[in-house]
C-alpha cells in the first residue's frame, strides 16, 4: 500500500524530499528527481536512492556534498525579457540567456531564481521568476488554468469572427489547443495587433495558432501572467513582486487547486 493510500495514522510525518528541495529553490521537483537518480543527493552521508523518501525537514541533506539550508521565503520577480535571449540557464552553443541580462537587473543578494514557463528566443515581455520550485510547477500546470496574455503584431487578413471561433479550441497538425480568447486591437490595412489569452501554454502556441489562420507574426509580447502584468517595466529590467500581492496569489492558487 502506498503512503498516499495509508490511513493518516500510519503515514510517515513530513513531505517528499523532492518537494522540500524544490521549495528550497534547489531545482524543480522533476530536476530534483533526476539529481537523485544521478546520486547527487544524500542524507547524513548516505546517497539517496528514491525520490519517494519522506522527511520532516532538510537537516542532514546535502546536494553535491554541500548542506542544504532552510528554505528561504518565497520570492518572485517580474522580468521584461528582450528578444534574442534564451529562457535557459546555459546554452552550449554560446547564445545569450536570460541569466546574462539578470546579472545586472537583479539585486546582488537575490537567491537562485527559476523561470515560470518559457518565452522562446524571439518572444519578448513578461517572464516571472521565483526561488520556489513548488510554486513554479503549480503555475505551469495546465490544470491550474492560469491565463497568459500576449499582444501579437501580425500581417494578413483575419476577422473578429475567425478569432472568436478559437473560443472552442482548435486542432493543428494533430495537436489540440484549448479555449483561446483572441481580439483584434487595431489594424492599418493588412497589419494588425491581436490580443490573445491562453491558459495551457503549449510550445509556441500563440504563433502556431495565428499562423494557422494565415497571419505572419512579426512581434510577440507577453503582457500578463495571471494577475501579474508587464506594465511599464523597461526592457531588460526586473522588479520584485510585492509580498502582499504574491501571498494573495498563492492563497488563490491553493484554493483553486483544492476546489
C-alpha positions in Angstrom: 0.0 0.0 0.0 1.4 3.4 -1.0 1.9 6.2 1.6 -0.8 8.1 -0.3 -3.4 5.5 0.5 -2.4 4.6 4.0 -4.6 5.7 6.9 -3.5 9.1 8.3 -2.2 7.5 11.5 0.1 5.1 9.5 1.6 7.7 7.2 5.1 9.0 7.9 5.2 12.6 9.0 6.8 15.1 6.6 6.9 15.6 2.9 8.7 14.1 -0.1 12.3 15.2 -0.3 11.9 16.4 -3.9 9.1 18.8 -2.8 11.1 20.2 0.1 14.2 20.7 -2.1 12.1 22.4 -4.8 10.6 24.7 -2.2 14.1 25.5 -1.0 15.0 26.6 -4.5 17.5 23.9 -5.3 15.7 22.9 -8.5 12.2 21.9 -9.8 10.8 18.7 -8.4 11.4 16.9 -11.7 15.0 18.1 -11.8 15.5 17.0 -8.2 14.3 13.5 -9.1 16.9 13.4 -11.9 19.6 14.6 -9.4 18.6 11.7 -7.1 18.9 9.3 -10.0 22.4 10.6 -10.6 23.4 10.0 -7.0 23.9 13.7 -6.2 21.7 13.9 -3.1 22.4 12.4 0.3 21.0 12.3 3.8 23.6 12.1 6.6 26.1 10.9 4.1 24.0 8.1 2.6 23.3 8.6 -1.1 19.6 8.8 -1.7 18.1 6.1 -4.0 14.4 7.2 -4.3 12.6 10.5 -4.6 9.7 8.9 -2.6 11.7 9.5 0.6 9.7 11.3 3.2 11.4 13.7 5.6 10.4 16.4 8.1 13.0 18.9 7.2 16.2 19.3 5.2 18.5 18.7 8.2 21.4 16.5 7.1 20.5 16.7 3.4 23.4 17.5 1.0 23.5 18.3 -2.7 26.8 17.5 -4.4 28.3 17.2 -0.9 27.0 20.7 0.2 24.5 21.1 3.0 21.1 22.5 2.1 19.9 25.3 4.3 16.4 26.1 5.5 14.0 27.0 2.7 14.1 30.8 2.3 10.9 32.9 2.0 9.2 32.6 -1.4 10.2 35.5 -3.7 9.1 36.3 -7.2 10.4 38.8 -9.8 8.9 40.2 -13.0 11.5 40.4 -15.8 10.9 42.2 -19.1 12.7 39.7 -21.4 14.0 41.2 -24.6 14.1 39.3 -27.9 17.3 37.3 -28.6 17.6 35.7 -25.2 17.1 32.0 -24.4 15.0 31.1 -21.4 17.6 28.7 -20.2 20.4 28.6 -17.6 23.1 27.9 -20.2 23.5 27.3 -23.9 26.2 25.1 -25.2 26.4 26.9 -28.5 27.2 30.2 -26.7 24.0 32.1 -27.3 23.0 34.6 -24.6 20.4 33.6 -22.0 18.1 35.4 -19.7 20.7 34.9 -16.9 23.2 37.1 -18.8 20.8 40.0 -18.5 19.6 39.2 -15.0 23.1 39.5 -13.5 22.7 43.3 -14.0 19.0 43.5 -13.4 18.6 41.8 -10.0 19.9 42.9 -6.6 23.2 41.2 -5.6 21.7 39.2 -2.7 18.9 37.6 -4.9 18.6 33.8 -4.4 18.7 31.4 -7.3 15.7 32.0 -9.5 13.9 29.7 -11.9 11.7 30.9 -14.8 8.0 30.2 -14.6 7.3 28.8 -18.0 9.3 29.9 -21.0 9.4 32.6 -23.7 11.1 31.5 -26.9 14.1 33.3 -28.4 12.0 35.8 -30.4 9.3 36.4 -27.9 9.6 39.3 -25.5 7.7 40.6 -22.5 6.8 39.4 -19.0 8.8 36.5 -17.6 8.2 35.6 -14.0 11.0 34.1 -11.9 10.8 32.5 -8.5 13.0 30.7 -6.0 10.2 28.4 -5.0 10.2 25.3 -7.2 6.8 24.1 -5.9 5.2 27.4 -6.9 6.8 27.3 -10.3 5.4 23.9 -11.0 1.9 24.8 -9.8 1.8 27.8 -12.0 3.0 25.9 -15.1 0.4 23.1 -14.8 -2.4 23.4 -17.4 -4.8 22.2 -14.7 -4.1 25.5 -12.8 -5.8 27.4 -15.7 -3.7 30.5 -15.2 -4.3 32.9 -18.1 -1.3 34.3 -20.1 -2.0 37.3 -22.3 0.0 38.3 -25.4 0.0 41.0 -27.9 0.9 40.0 -31.5 1.8 42.3 -34.4 0.6 40.4 -37.5 0.3 40.8 -41.2 -2.5 39.2 -43.2 -6.3 39.0 -43.3 -8.3 37.9 -40.3 -11.8 38.8 -38.9 -13.0 39.0 -35.4 -15.4 36.2 -36.1 -12.4 33.9 -37.0 -10.7 34.9 -33.8 -13.9 34.2 -31.8 -14.1 30.7 -33.2 -10.9 30.0 -31.2 -13.0 30.1 -28.1 -14.0 26.5 -28.9 -10.4 25.4 -29.2 -8.6 24.2 -32.4 -6.6 21.2 -33.6 -3.4 21.9 -35.7 -1.3 19.1 -37.1 -2.8 16.7 -34.6 -2.2 19.0 -31.6 -5.3 20.1 -29.6 -5.3 23.6 -28.3 -8.0 24.5 -25.7 -10.0 27.7 -25.4 -8.3 30.8 -26.8 -9.6 34.3 -26.2 -8.4 36.5 -29.2 -9.4 40.0 -30.2 -8.4 42.5 -32.9 -7.0 45.6 -31.2 -6.3 47.9 -34.1 -5.4 47.5 -37.8 -3.9 49.5 -40.6 -4.6 47.8 -43.9 -3.4 44.2 -43.6 -1.3 45.0 -40.5 -3.0 44.5 -37.1 -2.3 43.9 -33.4 -4.1 40.9 -31.9 -4.5 40.3 -28.2 -4.5 36.6 -27.3 -5.2 35.0 -23.9 -4.4 31.3 -23.3 -4.3 29.0 -20.3 -2.4 25.9 -21.5 0.9 27.5 -22.6 1.8 24.7 -25.1 5.1 25.2 -27.1 4.8 28.2 -29.5 1.0 28.0 -29.1 0.2 31.7 -30.0 2.4 31.7 -33.0 1.2 28.4 -34.4 -2.5 29.3 -34.0 -2.1 32.7 -35.6 0.0 31.3 -38.4 -2.7 28.6 -38.9 -5.1 31.5 -39.6 -2.8 32.8 -42.3 -1.2 35.6 -40.3 2.5 36.4 -40.3 3.7 37.2 -36.7 6.4 39.8 -36.7 6.4 40.6 -33.0 5.0 38.8 -29.9 4.9 40.3 -26.4 3.6 38.6 -23.3 1.9 41.3 -21.3 0.4 39.3 -18.3 0.7 36.0 -16.5 -2.1 35.5 -14.1 -2.6 38.8 -12.1 0.9 40.0 -12.8 1.3 42.5 -15.6 4.3 43.8 -17.6 3.1 47.4 -17.2 5.8 50.0 -17.9 8.7 47.8 -16.8 11.6 48.7 -19.0 13.0 46.1 -21.4 15.8 44.2 -19.7 14.8 45.3 -16.2 13.5 43.2 -13.3 11.3 44.2 -10.4 10.2 42.3 -7.3 6.5 41.2 -6.9 5.2 42.7 -3.7 4.9 40.2 -0.8 1.2 41.1 -0.3 0.4 40.5 -4.0 2.4 37.3 -4.1 0.8 36.0 -0.9 -2.7 36.7 -2.1 -2.0 35.0 -5.4 -0.6 31.9 -3.6 -3.7 31.7 -1.5 -5.9 32.0 -4.5 -3.9 29.3 -6.4 -4.1 26.9 -3.5 -7.8 27.4 -3.1 -8.4 26.9 -6.8 -6.3 23.7 -6.9 -8.2 22.3 -3.8 -11.6 23.2 -5.2 
